[in-house]
């Protein structure tokens, strides 16, 4: 089975985060504020237009409660 492209992988990453934010009653703006990331950067990550830094993955994990391992698997398509 062919491995998905990076865009597809990042899209899954964004969907994972957006689903969690929705369950928490939060949005991208809340994530940006609580994680210390810029709203533009968060939008770029969630829309698959930018790879998140290690620090961004850590901060997103802290805010959403999604483990770093789960976020990394979504990025690398190992799930």
Biopython code that builds the backbone (N, CA, C, O; Angstrom):
import numpy as np
from Bio.PDB.StructureBuilder import StructureBuilder

atoms = [
    (1, "UNK", "N", (0.849, -1.178, 0.000)),
    (1, "UNK", "CA", (0.000, 0.000, 0.000)),
    (1, "UNK", "C", (0.896, 1.243, 0.000)),
    (1, "UNK", "O", (1.808, 1.330, 0.823)),
    (2, "UNK", "N", (0.663, 2.202, -0.897)),
    (2, "UNK", "CA", (1.514, 3.392, -0.950)),
    (2, "UNK", "C", (1.326, 4.266, 0.283)),
    (2, "UNK", "O", (0.226, 4.409, 0.816)),
    (3, "UNK", "N", (2.438, 4.842, 0.711)),
    (3, "UNK", "CA", (2.413, 5.739, 1.854)),
    (3, "UNK", "C", (1.786, 7.068, 1.437)),
    (3, "UNK", "O", (2.083, 7.575, 0.355)),
    (4, "UNK", "N", (0.914, 7.646, 2.288)),
    (4, "UNK", "CA", (0.288, 8.924, 1.940)),
    (4, "UNK", "C", (1.318, 10.042, 1.822)),
    (4, "UNK", "O", (2.404, 9.966, 2.397)),
    (5, "UNK", "N", (0.972, 11.052, 1.091)),
    (5, "UNK", "CA", (1.850, 12.213, 0.968)),
    (5, "UNK", "C", (1.872, 12.984, 2.284)),
    (5, "UNK", "O", (1.020, 12.777, 3.149)),
    (6, "UNK", "N", (2.845, 13.866, 2.425)),
    (6, "UNK", "CA", (2.938, 14.683, 3.637)),
    (6, "UNK", "C", (1.674, 15.486, 3.861)),
    (6, "UNK", "O", (1.239, 15.631, 5.004)),
    (7, "UNK", "N", (1.069, 16.014, 2.803)),
    (7, "UNK", "CA", (-0.139, 16.819, 2.954)),
    (7, "UNK", "C", (-1.252, 15.979, 3.576)),
    (7, "UNK", "O", (-1.971, 16.460, 4.451)),
    (8, "UNK", "N", (-1.400, 14.741, 3.137)),
    (8, "UNK", "CA", (-2.430, 13.888, 3.707)),
    (8, "UNK", "C", (-2.146, 13.609, 5.175)),
    (8, "UNK", "O", (-3.063, 13.607, 5.996)),
    (9, "UNK", "N", (-0.899, 13.376, 5.506)),
    (9, "UNK", "CA", (-0.516, 13.093, 6.887)),
    (9, "UNK", "C", (-0.798, 14.304, 7.770)),
    (9, "UNK", "O", (-1.390, 14.170, 8.841)),
    (10, "UNK", "N", (-0.378, 15.481, 7.323)),
    (10, "UNK", "CA", (-0.615, 16.681, 8.116)),
    (10, "UNK", "C", (-2.100, 16.953, 8.245)),
    (10, "UNK", "O", (-2.552, 17.456, 9.274)),
    (11, "UNK", "N", (-2.856, 16.630, 7.226)),
    (11, "UNK", "CA", (-4.295, 16.827, 7.307)),
    (11, "UNK", "C", (-4.889, 15.958, 8.411)),
    (11, "UNK", "O", (-5.753, 16.414, 9.159)),
    (12, "UNK", "N", (-4.437, 14.724, 8.518)),
    (12, "UNK", "CA", (-4.911, 13.853, 9.608)),
    (12, "UNK", "C", (-4.532, 14.436, 10.970)),
    (12, "UNK", "O", (-5.309, 14.367, 11.923)),
    (13, "UNK", "N", (-3.348, 15.002, 11.049)),
    (13, "UNK", "CA", (-2.888, 15.662, 12.267)),
    (13, "UNK", "C", (-3.844, 16.796, 12.629)),
    (13, "UNK", "O", (-4.276, 16.915, 13.775)),
    (14, "UNK", "N", (-4.167, 17.622, 11.642)),
    (14, "UNK", "CA", (-5.077, 18.737, 11.868)),
    (14, "UNK", "C", (-6.468, 18.284, 12.268)),
    (14, "UNK", "O", (-7.095, 18.879, 13.143)),
    (15, "UNK", "N", (-6.945, 17.233, 11.627)),
    (15, "UNK", "CA", (-8.279, 16.707, 11.943)),
    (15, "UNK", "C", (-8.310, 16.173, 13.371)),
    (15, "UNK", "O", (-9.279, 16.399, 14.096)),
    (16, "UNK", "N", (-7.268, 15.474, 13.776)),
    (16, "UNK", "CA", (-7.180, 14.956, 15.142)),
    (16, "UNK", "C", (-7.298, 16.091, 16.157)),
    (16, "UNK", "O", (-8.047, 15.995, 17.129)),
    (17, "UNK", "N", (-6.562, 17.146, 15.922)),
    (17, "UNK", "CA", (-6.566, 18.287, 16.843)),
    (17, "UNK", "C", (-7.917, 19.008, 16.814)),
    (17, "UNK", "O", (-8.466, 19.350, 17.861)),
    (18, "UNK", "N", (-8.440, 19.233, 15.628)),
    (18, "UNK", "CA", (-9.728, 19.932, 15.516)),
    (18, "UNK", "C", (-10.847, 19.149, 16.189)),
    (18, "UNK", "O", (-11.712, 19.734, 16.841)),
    (19, "UNK", "N", (-10.834, 17.836, 16.035)),
    (19, "UNK", "CA", (-11.848, 17.010, 16.701)),
    (19, "UNK", "C", (-11.744, 17.147, 18.217)),
    (19, "UNK", "O", (-12.763, 17.259, 18.898)),
    (20, "UNK", "N", (-10.532, 17.140, 18.746)),
    (20, "UNK", "CA", (-10.350, 17.289, 20.196)),
    (20, "UNK", "C", (-10.791, 18.664, 20.656)),
    (20, "UNK", "O", (-11.474, 18.794, 21.671)),
    (21, "UNK", "N", (-10.406, 19.687, 19.916)),
    (21, "UNK", "CA", (-10.815, 21.043, 20.286)),
    (21, "UNK", "C", (-12.335, 21.151, 20.312)),
    (21, "UNK", "O", (-12.902, 21.757, 21.221)),
    (22, "UNK", "N", (-12.985, 20.571, 19.330)),
    (22, "UNK", "CA", (-14.444, 20.591, 19.265)),
    (22, "UNK", "C", (-15.048, 19.937, 20.507)),
    (22, "UNK", "O", (-15.984, 20.471, 21.101)),
    (23, "UNK", "N", (-14.509, 18.779, 20.897)),
    (23, "UNK", "CA", (-15.007, 18.085, 22.098)),
    (23, "UNK", "C", (-14.791, 18.905, 23.363)),
    (23, "UNK", "O", (-15.550, 18.800, 24.327)),
    (24, "UNK", "N", (-13.726, 19.734, 23.342)),
    (24, "UNK", "CA", (-13.408, 20.567, 24.500)),
    (24, "UNK", "C", (-14.180, 21.889, 24.486)),
    (24, "UNK", "O", (-14.107, 22.661, 25.442)),
    (25, "UNK", "N", (-14.913, 22.148, 23.409)),
    (25, "UNK", "CA", (-15.622, 23.413, 23.275)),
    (25, "UNK", "C", (-14.684, 24.571, 22.987)),
    (25, "UNK", "O", (-14.964, 25.713, 23.352)),
    (26, "UNK", "N", (-13.565, 24.272, 22.329)),
    (26, "UNK", "CA", (-12.566, 25.296, 22.013)),
    (26, "UNK", "C", (-12.395, 25.387, 20.511)),
    (26, "UNK", "O", (-12.890, 24.550, 19.757)),
    (27, "UNK", "N", (-11.677, 26.430, 20.090)),
    (27, "UNK", "CA", (-11.412, 26.626, 18.667)),
    (27, "UNK", "C", (-9.934, 26.914, 18.447)),
    (27, "UNK", "O", (-9.138, 26.874, 19.385)),
    (28, "UNK", "N", (-9.573, 27.204, 17.198)),
    (28, "UNK", "CA", (-8.175, 27.464, 16.858)),
    (28, "UNK", "C", (-7.618, 28.663, 17.619)),
    (28, "UNK", "O", (-6.463, 28.655, 18.043)),
    (29, "UNK", "N", (-8.436, 29.680, 17.785)),
    (29, "UNK", "CA", (-7.987, 30.878, 18.500)),
    (29, "UNK", "C", (-7.653, 30.537, 19.951)),
    (29, "UNK", "O", (-6.651, 31.014, 20.484)),
    (30, "UNK", "N", (-8.485, 29.713, 20.593)),
    (30, "UNK", "CA", (-8.217, 29.272, 21.959)),
    (30, "UNK", "C", (-6.906, 28.493, 22.015)),
    (30, "UNK", "O", (-6.084, 28.704, 22.906)),
    (31, "UNK", "N", (-6.720, 27.586, 21.048)),
    (31, "UNK", "CA", (-5.497, 26.794, 21.006)),
    (31, "UNK", "C", (-4.282, 27.704, 20.879)),
    (31, "UNK", "O", (-3.285, 27.512, 21.574)),
    (32, "UNK", "N", (-4.361, 28.679, 20.007)),
    (32, "UNK", "CA", (-3.245, 29.610, 19.821)),
    (32, "UNK", "C", (-2.934, 30.348, 21.126)),
    (32, "UNK", "O", (-1.777, 30.425, 21.538)),
    (33, "UNK", "N", (-3.951, 30.880, 21.763)),
    (33, "UNK", "CA", (-3.744, 31.632, 22.999)),
    (33, "UNK", "C", (-3.152, 30.757, 24.102)),
    (33, "UNK", "O", (-2.197, 31.155, 24.769)),
    (34, "UNK", "N", (-3.713, 29.579, 24.289)),
    (34, "UNK", "CA", (-3.291, 28.716, 25.389)),
    (34, "UNK", "C", (-1.950, 28.034, 25.139)),
    (34, "UNK", "O", (-1.265, 27.636, 26.081)),
    (35, "UNK", "N", (-1.579, 27.901, 23.873)),
    (35, "UNK", "CA", (-0.319, 27.231, 23.553)),
    (35, "UNK", "C", (0.832, 28.206, 23.358)),
    (35, "UNK", "O", (1.992, 27.798, 23.299)),
    (36, "UNK", "N", (0.517, 29.493, 23.257)),
    (36, "UNK", "CA", (1.556, 30.486, 23.030)),
    (36, "UNK", "C", (2.020, 30.537, 21.580)),
    (36, "UNK", "O", (3.064, 31.113, 21.275)),
    (37, "UNK", "N", (1.240, 29.933, 20.688)),
    (37, "UNK", "CA", (1.568, 29.938, 19.266)),
    (37, "UNK", "C", (0.740, 31.012, 18.574)),
    (37, "UNK", "O", (-0.339, 31.370, 19.046)),
    (38, "UNK", "N", (1.241, 31.521, 17.463)),
    (38, "UNK", "CA", (0.472, 32.548, 16.756)),
    (38, "UNK", "C", (-0.744, 31.916, 16.081)),
    (38, "UNK", "O", (-0.690, 30.763, 15.653)),
    (39, "UNK", "N", (-1.832, 32.665, 15.988)),
    (39, "UNK", "CA", (-3.022, 32.146, 15.318)),
    (39, "UNK", "C", (-2.743, 31.725, 13.869)),
    (39, "UNK", "O", (-3.291, 30.731, 13.392)),
    (40, "UNK", "N", (-1.890, 32.486, 13.174)),
    (40, "UNK", "CA", (-1.548, 32.146, 11.799)),
    (40, "UNK", "C", (-0.827, 30.799, 11.742)),
    (40, "UNK", "O", (-1.148, 29.961, 10.899)),
    (41, "UNK", "N", (0.139, 30.586, 12.627)),
    (41, "UNK", "CA", (0.908, 29.339, 12.668)),
    (41, "UNK", "C", (-0.004, 28.153, 12.972)),
    (41, "UNK", "O", (0.113, 27.103, 12.340)),
    (42, "UNK", "N", (-0.901, 28.312, 13.926)),
    (42, "UNK", "CA", (-1.851, 27.246, 14.266)),
    (42, "UNK", "C", (-2.718, 26.923, 13.055)),
    (42, "UNK", "O", (-2.934, 25.753, 12.740)),
    (43, "UNK", "N", (-3.209, 27.943, 12.383)),
    (43, "UNK", "CA", (-4.033, 27.731, 11.193)),
    (43, "UNK", "C", (-3.255, 26.982, 10.115)),
    (43, "UNK", "O", (-3.779, 26.054, 9.499)),
    (44, "UNK", "N", (-2.015, 27.383, 9.891)),
    (44, "UNK", "CA", (-1.178, 26.724, 8.886)),
    (44, "UNK", "C", (-0.963, 25.245, 9.235)),
    (44, "UNK", "O", (-1.009, 24.388, 8.352)),
    (45, "UNK", "N", (-0.732, 24.949, 10.505)),
    (45, "UNK", "CA", (-0.530, 23.562, 10.942)),
    (45, "UNK", "C", (-1.814, 22.756, 10.730)),
    (45, "UNK", "O", (-1.787, 21.682, 10.130)),
    (46, "UNK", "N", (-2.915, 23.271, 11.217)),
    (46, "UNK", "CA", (-4.168, 22.525, 11.159)),
    (46, "UNK", "C", (-4.683, 22.337, 9.740)),
    (46, "UNK", "O", (-5.418, 21.388, 9.467)),
    (47, "UNK", "N", (-4.304, 23.231, 8.840)),
    (47, "UNK", "CA", (-4.729, 23.119, 7.447)),
    (47, "UNK", "C", (-3.703, 22.392, 6.584)),
    (47, "UNK", "O", (-3.844, 22.341, 5.362)),
    (48, "UNK", "N", (-2.674, 21.831, 7.212)),
    (48, "UNK", "CA", (-1.691, 21.040, 6.484)),
    (48, "UNK", "C", (-0.743, 21.834, 5.615)),
    (48, "UNK", "O", (-0.176, 21.295, 4.665)),
    (49, "UNK", "N", (-0.562, 23.098, 5.922)),
    (49, "UNK", "CA", (0.311, 23.941, 5.104)),
    (49, "UNK", "C", (1.688, 24.139, 5.733)),
    (49, "UNK", "O", (2.574, 24.724, 5.111)),
    (50, "UNK", "N", (1.872, 23.658, 6.957)),
    (50, "UNK", "CA", (3.138, 23.868, 7.651)),
    (50, "UNK", "C", (3.386, 22.698, 8.593)),
    (50, "UNK", "O", (2.465, 22.222, 9.258)),
    (51, "UNK", "N", (4.632, 22.235, 8.648)),
    (51, "UNK", "CA", (4.999, 21.208, 9.626)),
    (51, "UNK", "C", (5.170, 21.860, 10.987)),
    (51, "UNK", "O", (5.826, 22.898, 11.085)),
    (52, "UNK", "N", (4.606, 21.289, 12.035)),
    (52, "UNK", "CA", (4.781, 21.872, 13.365)),
    (52, "UNK", "C", (6.174, 21.593, 13.897)),
    (52, "UNK", "O", (6.764, 20.553, 13.608)),
    (53, "UNK", "N", (6.692, 22.521, 14.670)),
    (53, "UNK", "CA", (7.972, 22.318, 15.346)),
    (53, "UNK", "C", (7.752, 21.363, 16.516)),
    (53, "UNK", "O", (6.614, 21.084, 16.894)),
    (54, "UNK", "N", (8.836, 20.872, 17.079)),
    (54, "UNK", "CA", (8.748, 20.011, 18.257)),
    (54, "UNK", "C", (8.074, 20.767, 19.396)),
    (54, "UNK", "O", (7.231, 20.212, 20.101)),
    (55, "UNK", "N", (8.437, 22.008, 19.572)),
    (55, "UNK", "CA", (7.830, 22.828, 20.628)),
    (55, "UNK", "C", (6.330, 22.990, 20.391)),
    (55, "UNK", "O", (5.542, 22.934, 21.335)),
    (56, "UNK", "N", (5.933, 23.190, 19.132)),
    (56, "UNK", "CA", (4.507, 23.338, 18.821)),
    (56, "UNK", "C", (3.752, 22.054, 19.149)),
    (56, "UNK", "O", (2.659, 22.103, 19.713)),
    (57, "UNK", "N", (4.333, 20.901, 18.796)),
    (57, "UNK", "CA", (3.681, 19.619, 19.117)),
    (57, "UNK", "C", (3.538, 19.481, 20.629)),
    (57, "UNK", "O", (2.487, 19.060, 21.114)),
    (58, "UNK", "N", (4.577, 19.829, 21.374)),
    (58, "UNK", "CA", (4.515, 19.766, 22.837)),
    (58, "UNK", "C", (3.416, 20.680, 23.373)),
    (58, "UNK", "O", (2.615, 20.266, 24.211)),
    (59, "UNK", "N", (3.377, 21.912, 22.894)),
    (59, "UNK", "CA", (2.382, 22.871, 23.384)),
    (59, "UNK", "C", (0.960, 22.454, 23.018)),
    (59, "UNK", "O", (0.036, 22.609, 23.817)),
    (60, "UNK", "N", (0.791, 21.929, 21.819)),
    (60, "UNK", "CA", (-0.534, 21.446, 21.404)),
    (60, "UNK", "C", (-0.950, 20.264, 22.269)),
    (60, "UNK", "O", (-2.110, 20.160, 22.668)),
    (61, "UNK", "N", (-0.020, 19.387, 22.554)),
    (61, "UNK", "CA", (-0.295, 18.239, 23.420)),
    (61, "UNK", "C", (-0.742, 18.706, 24.805)),
    (61, "UNK", "O", (-1.707, 18.188, 25.367)),
    (62, "UNK", "N", (-0.041, 19.668, 25.332)),
    (62, "UNK", "CA", (-0.346, 20.189, 26.669)),
    (62, "UNK", "C", (-1.758, 20.776, 26.728)),
    (62, "UNK", "O", (-2.482, 20.561, 27.700)),
    (63, "UNK", "N", (-2.144, 21.511, 25.694)),
    (63, "UNK", "CA", (-3.456, 22.170, 25.671)),
    (63, "UNK", "C", (-4.583, 21.179, 25.409)),
    (63, "UNK", "O", (-5.632, 21.244, 26.050)),
    (64, "UNK", "N", (-4.372, 20.270, 24.479)),
    (64, "UNK", "CA", (-5.452, 19.369, 24.060)),
    (64, "UNK", "C", (-5.547, 18.090, 24.882)),
    (64, "UNK", "O", (-6.592, 17.441, 24.913)),
    (65, "UNK", "N", (-4.461, 17.734, 25.542)),
    (65, "UNK", "CA", (-4.443, 16.471, 26.273)),
    (65, "UNK", "C", (-4.171, 15.272, 25.377)),
    (65, "UNK", "O", (-4.222, 14.132, 25.838)),
    (66, "UNK", "N", (-3.884, 15.515, 24.106)),
    (66, "UNK", "CA", (-3.512, 14.434, 23.194)),
    (66, "UNK", "C", (-2.034, 14.148, 23.445)),
    (66, "UNK", "O", (-1.221, 15.072, 23.483)),
    (67, "UNK", "N", (-1.686, 12.885, 23.615)),
    (67, "UNK", "CA", (-0.295, 12.553, 23.909)),
    (67, "UNK", "C", (0.620, 12.937, 22.753)),
    (67, "UNK", "O", (0.204, 12.959, 21.594)),
    (68, "UNK", "N", (1.854, 13.234, 23.080)),
    (68, "UNK", "CA", (2.848, 13.547, 22.066)),
    (68, "UNK", "C", (2.997, 12.353, 21.121)),
    (68, "UNK", "O", (3.173, 12.525, 19.914)),
    (69, "UNK", "N", (2.927, 11.160, 21.673)),
    (69, "UNK", "CA", (3.037, 9.954, 20.854)),
    (69, "UNK", "C", (1.909, 9.889, 19.819)),
    (69, "UNK", "O", (2.151, 9.596, 18.648)),
    (70, "UNK", "N", (0.692, 10.159, 20.254)),
    (70, "UNK", "CA", (-0.448, 10.114, 19.332)),
    (70, "UNK", "C", (-0.341, 11.196, 18.255)),
    (70, "UNK", "O", (-0.642, 10.951, 17.087)),
    (71, "UNK", "N", (0.090, 12.387, 18.658)),
    (71, "UNK", "CA", (0.263, 13.468, 17.693)),
    (71, "UNK", "C", (1.356, 13.121, 16.680)),
    (71, "UNK", "O", (1.210, 13.368, 15.483)),
    (72, "UNK", "N", (2.440, 12.550, 17.176)),
    (72, "UNK", "CA", (3.547, 12.167, 16.305)),
    (72, "UNK", "C", (3.123, 11.076, 15.332)),
    (72, "UNK", "O", (3.473, 11.119, 14.153)),
    (73, "UNK", "N", (2.368, 10.098, 15.828)),
    (73, "UNK", "CA", (1.874, 9.034, 14.946)),
    (73, "UNK", "C", (0.988, 9.613, 13.850)),
    (73, "UNK", "O", (1.059, 9.180, 12.700)),
    (74, "UNK", "N", (0.156, 10.589, 14.198)),
    (74, "UNK", "CA", (-0.698, 11.209, 13.177)),
    (74, "UNK", "C", (0.154, 11.928, 12.142)),
    (74, "UNK", "O", (-0.150, 11.905, 10.949)),
    (75, "UNK", "N", (1.217, 12.564, 12.604)),
    (75, "UNK", "CA", (2.113, 13.261, 11.666)),
    (75, "UNK", "C", (2.845, 12.287, 10.757)),
    (75, "UNK", "O", (3.020, 12.546, 9.566)),
    (76, "UNK", "N", (3.273, 11.161, 11.328)),
    (76, "UNK", "CA", (4.076, 10.201, 10.582)),
    (76, "UNK", "C", (3.253, 9.102, 9.940)),
    (76, "UNK", "O", (3.796, 8.236, 9.253)),
    (77, "UNK", "N", (1.957, 9.130, 10.157)),
    (77, "UNK", "CA", (1.037, 8.135, 9.603)),
    (77, "UNK", "C", (1.395, 6.730, 10.059)),
    (77, "UNK", "O", (1.434, 5.803, 9.250)),
    (78, "UNK", "N", (1.655, 6.571, 11.352)),
    (78, "UNK", "CA", (1.962, 5.256, 11.908)),
    (78, "UNK", "C", (0.769, 4.656, 12.632)),
    (78, "UNK", "O", (0.849, 3.551, 13.168)),
    (79, "UNK", "N", (-0.327, 5.382, 12.646)),
    (79, "UNK", "CA", (-1.480, 4.867, 13.403)),
    (79, "UNK", "C", (-2.197, 3.781, 12.670)),
    (79, "UNK", "O", (-3.185, 3.246, 13.171)),
]
sb = StructureBuilder()
sb.init_structure("model")
sb.init_model(0)
sb.init_chain("A")
sb.init_seg("    ")
for serial, (resi, resn, name, xyz) in enumerate(atoms, 1):
    if name == "N":
        sb.init_residue(resn, " ", resi, " ")
    sb.init_atom(name, np.array(xyz, "f"), 0.0, 1.0, " ", f" {name:<3s}", serial, name[0])
structure = sb.get_structure()
